[in-house]
Amino acid sequence: MSLAFLIFLVAWIVGMIGTFIPAVPATIIIFAGTVAATLIDGFQVWPDLPFLLTFAVITFLISMVDNVASAWGARKYGGSKQAVWGALIGGLVGIFIPFGLIVGPLAGALIAELFVVRKPVPEAIRAAWGTLVGLLTGLAAKLVLHLLIGIYELWRLWDPAKSVFG
């Protein structure tokens, strides 16, 4: 394992864990690990620059997955924009409570629908459920994308001849 491989591996593991914490920019951490590893490995304009530019675009798109998925879920189940905001705020608050990553967005969307939009209870529950479904769908998509990117980058950096262990 080379130093570049190890640095990316650490960034990737931190990013994979951060995928489950809404306030952590997991995709950016993984991208930063890729950039650092590429620079340490000896940056070459070709093929590294096109790879990094492509990965920068993918990083931006992955960062949008949560927003698109939660909005999709809320809209599909009849939720409002306030429900989406409630789910996002609830997710951030949920960091600090047990099972908060699931309970937080659900409670936030429900509270927004009940007290801000003033929907009847059954409609508010349906919208909150949709927001949660969207957030979990986005989380699953991000997890799969982070996993695939990590596997690809580790494969790209793997060079037993450059091992730091001898």
C-alpha positions as CSV (number, residue, x, y, z in Angstrom):
1,M,0.0,0.0,0.0
2,S,1.3,3.4,-1.0
3,L,1.0,6.5,1.1
4,A,-1.5,7.9,-1.5
5,F,-3.6,4.7,-1.0
6,L,-3.5,5.0,2.8
7,I,-4.5,8.7,2.7
8,F,-7.4,8.0,0.4
9,L,-8.4,5.0,2.5
10,V,-8.6,7.1,5.6
11,A,-10.6,9.9,3.9
12,W,-12.9,7.3,2.3
13,I,-13.6,5.6,5.7
14,V,-14.3,9.0,7.3
15,G,-16.6,9.9,4.3
16,M,-18.4,6.6,4.5
17,I,-19.1,7.1,8.2
18,G,-20.0,10.7,7.5
19,T,-22.6,9.6,5.0
20,F,-24.9,8.8,7.9
21,I,-24.4,12.2,9.6
22,P,-26.3,15.0,7.9
23,A,-23.9,17.8,9.0
24,V,-20.8,16.1,7.6
25,P,-19.9,16.8,4.0
26,A,-19.0,13.2,3.3
27,T,-18.8,13.5,-0.5
28,I,-16.4,16.4,-0.2
29,I,-14.3,14.5,2.3
30,I,-14.0,11.6,-0.2
31,F,-13.2,14.1,-3.0
32,A,-10.6,15.8,-0.9
33,G,-9.0,12.4,-0.2
34,T,-8.9,11.7,-3.9
35,V,-7.3,15.0,-4.7
36,A,-4.7,14.6,-1.9
37,A,-3.9,11.0,-3.0
38,T,-3.6,12.0,-6.7
39,L,-1.2,14.8,-5.7
40,I,0.9,12.5,-3.5
41,D,0.9,9.8,-6.2
42,G,2.5,12.2,-8.6
43,F,-0.1,14.3,-10.5
44,Q,0.0,14.1,-14.2
45,V,-2.1,16.3,-16.5
46,W,-3.2,13.2,-18.4
47,P,-5.0,11.1,-17.1
48,D,-5.4,12.8,-13.6
49,L,-6.9,16.1,-14.7
50,P,-9.8,14.6,-16.6
51,F,-10.4,12.1,-13.8
52,L,-10.4,14.9,-11.1
53,L,-12.7,17.1,-13.2
54,T,-15.1,14.3,-13.8
55,F,-15.0,13.4,-10.1
56,A,-15.7,17.1,-9.2
57,V,-18.9,17.0,-11.3
58,I,-19.9,13.7,-9.8
59,T,-19.2,15.1,-6.3
60,F,-21.5,18.0,-7.0
61,L,-24.3,15.7,-8.3
62,I,-24.0,13.4,-5.3
63,S,-24.2,16.4,-3.0
64,M,-27.6,17.2,-4.6
65,V,-29.0,13.6,-4.1
66,D,-30.3,14.3,-0.6
67,N,-32.2,17.4,-1.6
68,V,-33.7,15.9,-4.7
69,A,-34.7,12.7,-3.0
70,S,-36.3,14.4,0.0
71,A,-38.2,16.8,-2.3
72,W,-39.3,13.9,-4.4
73,G,-40.5,12.0,-1.4
74,A,-42.4,14.9,0.0
75,R,-44.0,15.8,-3.3
76,K,-44.9,12.2,-4.1
77,Y,-46.7,11.8,-0.8
78,G,-48.3,15.3,-0.8
79,G,-45.8,17.2,1.4
80,S,-45.0,20.9,1.2
81,K,-41.7,22.8,1.0
82,Q,-42.1,23.4,4.7
83,A,-42.1,19.6,5.2
84,V,-38.8,19.3,3.4
85,W,-37.3,22.1,5.5
86,G,-38.7,20.5,8.6
87,A,-37.1,17.2,7.7
88,L,-33.7,18.8,7.1
89,I,-33.8,20.7,10.4
90,G,-35.1,17.6,12.2
91,G,-32.2,15.6,10.6
92,L,-29.7,18.1,12.0
93,V,-31.3,18.0,15.5
94,G,-31.5,14.3,15.2
95,I,-27.7,14.0,15.3
96,F,-27.9,14.5,19.1
97,I,-30.5,11.9,20.0
98,P,-30.7,8.1,19.7
99,F,-32.2,7.0,16.3
100,G,-32.2,10.7,15.5
101,L,-31.3,10.2,11.8
102,I,-34.6,8.5,11.3
103,V,-36.8,10.1,14.0
104,G,-35.5,13.7,13.4
105,P,-36.5,14.1,9.7
106,L,-39.8,12.3,10.3
107,A,-40.7,14.5,13.4
108,G,-39.4,17.7,11.6
109,A,-41.6,17.1,8.6
110,L,-44.6,16.2,10.7
111,I,-44.3,19.3,12.9
112,A,-43.9,21.5,9.8
113,E,-47.0,20.0,8.2
114,L,-49.1,20.2,11.4
115,F,-48.1,23.6,12.8
116,V,-46.8,25.6,9.9
117,V,-48.9,24.4,7.0
118,R,-51.8,23.4,9.3
119,K,-52.7,20.2,7.5
120,P,-55.0,17.6,9.0
121,V,-53.2,14.8,10.9
122,P,-53.6,12.1,8.3
123,E,-52.3,14.3,5.5
124,A,-49.4,15.5,7.7
125,I,-48.4,11.9,8.6
126,R,-48.5,10.9,4.9
127,A,-46.3,13.9,3.9
128,A,-43.9,13.3,6.7
129,W,-43.6,9.6,5.7
130,G,-42.9,10.6,2.1
131,T,-40.2,13.0,3.2
132,L,-38.6,10.2,5.3
133,V,-38.9,7.8,2.4
134,G,-37.1,10.3,0.2
135,L,-34.4,11.0,2.7
136,L,-33.7,7.3,3.2
137,T,-33.7,6.8,-0.6
138,G,-31.2,9.6,-1.0
139,L,-29.1,8.2,1.8
140,A,-29.0,4.7,0.2
141,A,-28.1,6.2,-3.1
142,K,-25.3,8.2,-1.6
143,L,-24.0,5.2,0.3
144,V,-23.9,3.1,-2.9
145,L,-22.2,5.9,-4.9
146,H,-19.6,6.5,-2.1
147,L,-18.9,2.8,-2.0
148,L,-18.4,2.6,-5.8
149,I,-16.2,5.7,-5.9
150,G,-14.1,4.4,-3.1
151,I,-13.7,0.9,-4.6
152,Y,-12.7,2.5,-8.0
153,E,-10.2,4.9,-6.4
154,L,-8.6,2.2,-4.2
155,W,-8.3,0.0,-7.3
156,R,-6.8,3.0,-9.2
157,L,-4.2,3.7,-6.4
158,W,-3.3,0.1,-5.6
159,D,0.3,-0.5,-6.5
160,P,2.1,-3.1,-4.3
161,A,5.5,-1.8,-5.7
162,K,5.0,1.5,-3.9
163,S,4.2,0.0,-0.5
164,V,5.1,2.0,2.6
165,F,5.6,-1.2,4.5
166,G,8.6,-2.4,2.6
